[in-house]
Amino acid sequence: METVDTSARYLTRGIEYAINACSKDKKLYFGVVEAYLNANTPYNIYPQSVIRNLFEFLSPEDVKELLESHDYSQKNSWLWGFYDELPPEQSSLTWEENFLHFLVEIPKSLKSSMYRPLDRMEKFEAVDDDVIIKASEIIAEHYDESPFVFSLYFSLMTNSHNVSPDKVIEKYKNHIPLLEDIYLKCLDCVDGDDYDGSFLESLVLMDANFLYRYLDKLLEKSPHPYGYHDEWIERLSHIWKKDTYLLDMDSISNYIYEKAEEKQWTYRPIIGQLLCHESGENEITERQGKWIQHTIGNYCLDSERMCHLFGAIAEHDVNQKREAIKEFLRCNSEYAVFEKLPLESSSWSWSGSEVPVIERRIEYFKSLLPLMSGVKYLKHRQKIETRIENLENHIKYVEVQELLEAFG
């Protein structure tokens, strides 16, 4: 999102200081402020500091008239500054009505502005408990006219480092559908909002069905190919820290699988990213492994479901894949299903020699052989041994090719 031009920050601040330095002389100050507005607010200084001084000299009516009587591109930002700086003791139903009317007039051409946190308008709660709700409804209703303007009011609200999700939910507790709508719109127009999923988690605690509305939006986004980090998926990762992780992951996995219908390829990148973990996250790694085994136990006879699950972890840690294969073989020894499972990634990349990559693949397949002892696993074992043999032949070919390339 584009905000105030940081490259001109010091010049902007200097102009702001210069204007406010004139505030000791009322006549001079008015003249400087009017000249600045007539010049179309060059470098777009922070209007609140100027407006705060104007309230020292003028009534709210006169301050507003001064700001509205000039033609300048940042007028909407200055009028927000007016309501932001309106002294709490001046709060009235009339000024609240004026503020709500201000919100209806969307400045579609506005491309740069400071954030406008709505909690600054809580002073109007002295005359109307529902002012924030009314304001939110107006802004949300006009989202399509300017997603940027919408984001100015709500973006900070969905950042847990700025405000607690529980505090926001308490404010909207009687209007949860409105808050859910605002949340999804924020995610649409601002990258990185609720990056850790804490707001999403709190909303789902209030309304369990919101999870499915969120997943619908995720599916609409058409997830990127496997391996691409998607923040819409990442927000769901908080489930691994909850004691209900098995049920929660089942809910997500089952819903996506059923909704994807003929586009089952969307299942793999979503579930694949949810089953990723950082090195050292031992508890999360263990829980993910338990869920994989739990899912294999439930669906081991469903060849299509198993193919998508193994496809989701095909590029993951070899230990995770090996344990999944071990559990599958324990639950289902039918070769026809095993033959279709994607046991490794379908694409590879490397820097320098390809040989170490092939060696690791061979080592991985060799580690699977002890899982396939006994007559009922004879075909399984032959498949893996054939794969190993093919890779060993390929490594010889690659060594020759790389040697030839080295000598030109």
N, C-alpha and C positions, 0 to 999 in steps of 0.2 A: 504494500500500500504506500502511495506517495504522501509524505507529510511535508512539514516546513523544510525548505532547502537548507541542509546543514552546511553546505559550502559557504553560505553567506551569513552564518550564525553570528559572527562577531560584529559585522557591519550592522546587522539587524539589531543586535543588542545595543550598539552604540547609538543608533537613531532613537531607540526606545528611551535610553538614558537621557539623551539630549532633549527630547520632548518633555519628559517628566521633570527635568531640571527647571523648566519654565513654570512649574505649577505654583511657585510662590507668588507669582503675579497673575491674578485671575484673567485680566484682559489679554496679557501676552499669551497665556496658556490657551485660551479659546482661539486666538488668532493662529497659533502654531498648529493646533489640532485641526482646525478647519482647512488650513493650507495643506496639511498632510492628507486629509480626506480628498480634497480637490485634486491632489496630485496622484490619486488612485493608489494610496497606501503603498509607496515603493518599499520593497523588501519585506512587506507584510509583517510588521512587528506584532508582538503579542498584545492584542487590544485590551485585555483585562486590566493591565496596569494603568493605561490611560483612562479607561472608563471608571476605575476605582477613584481616581482623582477628580473626575467630573462629578461624581456623586458628592464630593465634598463641597462643591459650589452650587450644584443645581438639583432641582427636584427630579424624581424618576421620569416624570412626563417631559421635562425640558431636555434631559439627557437623551431620551429616546427620539425626541423631535430633532435634536442636533444630528444624531446618527442617521436618521432617515432622510434628512433634507439634502443630502449630498449624493451624487451618483458615483459609485466606486465599486470595483469588481468584488471586493471582499466584504460587502455590506452584510451579507448573511453571517459571516464569522463575527463581525462586530456586534450584530444584534444578539447572537448567542452570548457574546461577552457581556452584553447589557443584562441579560437574565441571569447569567452566572454571577455577576457582581451586585445584582440588586440586593440591597441590605435586607436581611431576614425580617426586620421590623416593618418593612414596607410590603411584605407578602400580603396579598389579598386575592379574593376571588376574581376581581377585575384583571389583576396582573397575571393570574394563572390562566384566565381565558385568553389573554393576549399571547402568552407563551405557547399555549396549545395551537393557536391560530398560526403563530410563527412556524411551528413544526410542519404544518400542512403545506407551506410554500417551499417546495424542494428546489434548491439551487442546482439545477442539473449540470450547469457548467463548472461547478466547483470541483477542482482537482487537487487542491492543497489546503490543508487546515489542521489546526491542533485537534486532539481528541476532545470529545464532549461527553464526559461521563454523566449519565442521568442522575446519579446520586447527588449531584450538585443542586438539583431541583427539589431535594427533600424539604427544603425550607417551606415549600408550598403545602406540605402536609399539615401545617398548622391550620390551614383553612380547608384542606381536602385530602383525606387519607389516601385516595386513589389516584393522585396526580401522576405518579410514576407509571401506573398501569395505563392510564389514559394516554400519556405521552408515548409509551411503548407501542400501544395499538396503532397510533397515528403513524409513527415511524415505520413500523412493520408493514402497514398497509401500502406505504409508498416506496417499498423496497425496490421494485422494478424500475422506478424513475431514476434512482441513483444508488446503486449498491455501495458506492464510496461514502456517500453521506450517511447511509445506514450504519456503516462500519465505524464511523466517528463516534456514534453514541454507544455502541454495544461491544466493540472489540475488546476493550479493557475488562469488560464484565465477565468474559469467558476465559480470562487468564487467571489461574489460581494463585499466581504470585502477586497479583494486584488486589484480588478480593476473594474471600472464601466462597466456594460454590454453595455451601450451606446458608451463608448469609443472603446470597442472591435468591436462592430457592425460598427462603423464609419470606422475602419481599413479595414473591410471586406465588405463594403457596395456594392461593385461591384462583390462580390463573395459570396453571401448569401448562396447558396446551399452548398458550401464548408464549411462554418461556421456551418451550420446545421448538416452536416455530422460529423464534429469534435465534436460538442456538444453531439450528441447521442453516439458517440464512448466513450467520456469521462464518460458519465453516465454508460456505460456498464462496464468500467474497474476500476472505482474509486467510492467507496461508499461515500455518503455525498456530492458529487459535486452539486452545485446549490441547496442547501438544502431548500432554501426559495422560489425557483421558479422565482426569479427576472430575471435571464437570459432567461428562457423560456418565460416569459411575454414579454420581449423586442423582442425576435425573432418572436413571434406570431404577435406583432405589425408591424413588417417589412414584414412578410409573413403569412397571416391568415391561409393558407393551412398547415403550419408547425404543427399546433395544431393536425391535423389528422394523420400526420406522427408520431408525438409523441405518440398519442393514440394507433396507430398500434403497436408501440414498447411496450407500456404498456400491451396491450393484449397478446403480445408474451411472456411476462414475467409470464403469468399464475398467477394472483394475489393469495396471500395466503388466507387461510380461514378467515372468518369474524372476525374482532377484531385484526388482525395482522397489525401493522403499516407498511405501504409500502411507501417508500420515493418517488417512481414514482408517486403515487397518491397525496402525500402531496405537491409536486411542483405545483399542479393545484389549491391549496387552495387560491392562491392570487385573484382568480376571485371574491371572496366575498367582496373584498375591492373596486371593480370597480362598477361604476354606471350601467354598462352593464351586471351585474351579471346574470340577468334572461336569456338573450340571450346566454351568454357564457356557463352557466350551461346547457341550452337546447342543445347547440351544442355538449357538451361533453356527456350528457346523451343519446341523440338520436343516436349519432354515435356509442357509445359502445353497446347500445341495438341492433342496426341493425347489427353491425359487429360480435357480439357474436354468432348470429345464434343459433345453437343447444346447445351451451355452455352458456346458459343464466345465469347459476349460477355465472359466472364471473361478471355480472352486479352488484350484491348485495354488495360484499365487496368494489368495487370501489366507487359506489355512496354512500354507507354507510359511508366510511371514509370521503368523501367530505362533508357529512352532519354533521360531528362531529364538535365540537367547545369547546374551553376552557371555564371554568367557568368565568363569568364576561364579556364575549365578546357579549354584548347585541345587538349591531348593526348586527353582523354576525349571531347571533341566529335569529334575526328578519328576516333577508334576507333569511336565509335558510328556515324558516317557510313560507315565501311568495312564494319561489320557489316550495315547496312541494304542497301548495294549488293551485298554478298556474298549476302544472303538473296534479294534480287530476282533476282540471277543464277541462283540455284538453283531458285526457285519462280515465275518470271515467267509461266509457262504455267498456273499454278494460280490461277484467278480468286478462289476463296474465300480462299486463303491470302493473296493480295495485298490483298484487301479488308480483312482483319483487320490486316495490317501497316500499311497506309496509315491505317486507323482508329486505330491505336495512336499515330501521329505527327500526327494531324489537328490537334491543338491546339498543336503544337510550333513552333519557330522556322521562319520562312518559308524560310530558306536550306537547312535540313535537308529540308524538304518538296520544295523545288525540285530539289535534287540527287537525291532519291529518284525523282521523276517523270522527270527526265532519264535516269536509269539504266533505269527501266522502259521508256520509249519506245525506248531503244537495244536492249533485249532482246526487246521484244514490241510490235509496231506494231498489233496487233489491236484495233480500236475497241471491240468487244463487251466486252472485259475492262476497257479504260480507262474506259468509260462508267460502270462500277459503282464505281470507286475513290472513296472519300471524300477529296476534295482539300483540304477545310478542315473546321473544327469545325462541328458541327451546332447549337451554341448559342453565344450571345454575351451579353456583359454590358458595361455602360459606366456612367460617371458623367457627368452633364451631357448634352452633345449626342451623338447617335448618328453624326453626320456623319463625324467623324475615323475611326471604326471602319469605316464603309463605304468611305471613301477608301483605307484601308490594304488592304482586301480587293480593291478594284479594282486597286491598284498590284501586289499579289501576282499576280493573274490575268494582268495585262499582262506581268509578267516571265516567264510561262510560254510566251507566244506564240513567242518565238525558238526554242523547243525543238521547234516543230511545223511546220517548213518542209518542203515536198515534198508530192507528191500523196498518198502513203500516210498522211499525217497530216491530210488535209483535213477529215475529220469531227471529229478531235480539236480542231483549231483552231476550227471552227465552234461546237463545244460551249463552248469557253472564251470566244469572242467573244460568244456569246449570254449567258453568265453575266455578262460585263462590262456588256453593254447593259442587262440586267435590274437590275444594281446601280446603274448610272448613272441609270436611271429611278426606282429606289427612293430614291436620295439626293435627287432633286428633290422627291419626295413628302414625305420626312422633313423637309426644309428648310421646306416650307410648314406642315406640322403643328407643328413646333417654334415657328415664328413665330406661328401662331395661339394656341398655348398660352402664349407669352410675353406676349401682349396680352390674355389672358383671354377 
